[in-house]
Amino acid sequence: MPMQLTRRDLAKVAGAGAFGVAAPAGAQPSEGALPQRESAREFPNGFLWGTATAAYQIEGAVNADGRGPSIWDTFAHIPGKTHNNDTGDVANDHYHRYRDDIKSMKALGMAAYRFSIAWPRVFPQGTGAPNPQGLDFYSRLIDELIANGIAPFATLYHWDLPQAQQDRGGWEARDTAQAFADYAGFVADKLGDRVKRFFTLNECAAFVELGHGSGVHAPGLQLPPGRLNQARHHVLLAHGLAVQAIRARSRAGTQVGPAENISVALPAIETAEHIRAAELATRELNAPYLTAVLEGRYLDSFLANAGAGAPKVAAQDMQAIGSPVDFVGINIYGPAAYVRAADGEAGFASLPMPAKFPMMNSSWLRIAPEALYWGPRNLAKVWNVKDIYITENGCSATDAPAADGIVHDTDRIMFLRNYLTQLQRATAEGVPVRGYFHWSLMDNFEWADGYGTRFGLLHVDYATQKRTPKLSAEFYREVAAKNRVA
Ligand code: BGC
């Protein structure tokens, strides 16, 4: 039976005090009597604090040193596709300023950095002859990181497909999966002496749906369901073949895993039956991507829903897709759904989200700090994942410099303090989260939202390329230095 909460139940809960414990009659706050329980908020020893970025969002230098065009160069140059017709042509000019940007990471006390390698810098045509100068940029970046005591975590695909590969069918073509695996194996061979952890593709669920379903991201396609499912399948296959290629061509100790935006199911109320519902929902809501990768199969419910539009799956595909990974990276911003227990086969029901749910500055970013508890907790519980990284979390905030030139982004600090408190709750319970990468180091090209939306700890003045730490940078530096929520 689903639990029906009535107004009377709610009144009962309220009557018991916020945490179910009634305050003793006549209790008064006493000055200075609060215990200092700082250690209660600590993260495990060795927890990695880092920041994350992506190539097209920060590098600029789109024609430098033999780089080929990507689908994002093409898309951003079509009038009306991005806010203000912004493009990544110059972006943060990180290609030329990476040394200073690494200094900023060091000043923040970062132990790790997640960046992405632009496939069209390394293989300008997607396949064929590699471009040594393109690879060399990443080699120099990695050397500089290591010289500054920052561990490099490399993502192999953060949405910038070589345009030449798109012209050969892009993710609709099965060959693209193999082309990606070849590129991934090549990079692991060349950079795996210094990069110990690779992520395959960033957020398949986002770039497939937004780029091939709604068409609001590159390459701007609106595919019918059957073709969309086939593109999804090729993307999963690309992940699996890349895992295999990296294992075949890298040195011992190199680790590989996905960086996926897990759909986080939150129990509307934290009781055993709703928690169970959230676990069931986790498998179902992630069926097109993470569930397929972690189980090596499509769920029956997913295939039944797809009907005649189900992907065509060749022999060995699912085995490749389910290749064992060393860790799972998850990007978490808002919740996918609040759920409750329900009768019926699925065992859960997604609740409607109120229109006035608290939001940050992006039209999609609902504030639900407990997502950073339930996301990793359910990942560990449902699939028994032993090593988890939060590969992205952060928010767009107000971000306007005050008269003193400082961005007093107390809204971002509010967001981070609450999300990190929930992450700490997870690690304290033994959920195996090994590190956290804040999105993003600095404001950058926010895809279709152009430069109008800012996610950085460093404010970027795009006219001068001046980076100025926001108040949240100070907050995050404290968190990293003390290894606890500041
Ligand atoms: C993406 C980033 C993006 C961020 C904020 C993530 O989905 O991986 O590239 O900038 O969210 O929208």
Residues whose N, C-alpha, C, O or C-beta is under 5 A from the ligand:
A	BS01	BGC	A54 E203
